């Protein structure tokens, strides 16, 4: 049985819901910033890790799927 939601629509829906429900949490941001907790630095590490993973996934998809679709071979040359 096929799902009525496709993967792209489900991903878009989850992002929209995340943005909508995260709005009330932003009201407490000035209080948190004034406190300056010791673990604030981890946000930079997590954000950089997420962006790196996203970049690797895009490059991997292009290398494995898109380039092969158009006949471009990637990898070691056989002798």
Buried (B, 14 or more C-beta within 10 A) or exposed (E): EEEEEEEEEEEEEEEEEEEEEEEEEEEEEEEEEEEEEEEEEEEEEEEEEEEEEEEEEEEEEEEEEEEEEEEEEEEEEEE
